[in-house]
């Protein structure tokens, strides 16, 4: 029975890894280029958006995961100051990260 559980974990883990890689590739090809074009156009306009004293943009990433949003916005503008809030695992627990 233990050997069957281990085999199941390996097979399932392989599928999960493969699906993750496919999703990453699709995001890299289709999602992030469109998103960066949108934000570059938005930031190039003289719109009023939150800024901090250093002159950069202030971003709030609600539902932070692995920091990929912070990396994305920093790639567009290195002066970005990002605050990430991650969904709590338990009620009353909130993680707050400033980058």
N, C-alpha and C positions, 0 to 999 in steps of 0.2 A: 504494500500500500504506500509506503514511504517513497519507494522508487517511482511509482506512478505520479505522486504529487510533485516530485522533483522534475519529472519529464514534462508534466503539465505546465509548471512554472517556466521551464526553458522555452517551450513552444509558445506560450502566451507572451513571454517576454520578447521573443523574436518578432512576433506580430506587432506588439506595441512599439518596438523600436523602429520597425519598418514603416508603420503608419506615421509615427512622429517625423521621420525623415521625409516622407512624401509631403506632409503638411508644411514642413519647414521650406521645402523647395517651392511649393505652390505660393506660399507667402512671399518668398524672395522674388519670384518671377512676376507675380500679379498684384499683390497687395501693397507691399512697401514702396515700389516705384510710384504708384498712384498716390499713396499717402504723402510721400515726400514732395511730389509735385504740388499737391494741394497746400501743404504747409509752407513751402517755399513761396508760393504765390501769396498766401495769406500774410506771411511775415514781411514780404516786400512792400505791402501796402502800408500806408501810415495809419493803421487802425489803432485804437486805444486798447491795449491788452495789458494785463498785470505785469509790472516790472519791479525789480528790486533795485536797491541803491547802486549796484554796479552797472546798471544799464541793460542787463540781460533780461530774458524772459523768465517768468515764474510759471512752472508747470506743476499741476497736481495730478498724479497718477493714482486714481482710485481703483483698487482691485489689482494692485501690483502682483506680479508673479515672480519672474526671475530677473527683472531689471531690463528687459528688452525695450520697453518704452523709453526708459531713461537713455539707453544707448542710442536709440533712434533720434531722439530730440537733441542730444549732445552732438550727434553727427551733423545735424542741420545747423546748429549754432552752439559753439563751445561755451558761450556765456550763459546758457540755460541753467537755472537753478530748479531742481526737481524735488518735489516732496512726494513720497510714495506711501500709500496706505494699503496694507495688505489685509484681506479678509481674515477675521479671527478664526482660529481653529475651534476655540471654545468661547462661549458667551462671555463678554466682558474683557476679552483679550484682544488688543489691537496692536499691530506693529507699525511704527512710524519711522520712516527712513528719510534722511535728507542727504541729497547728493549734489 
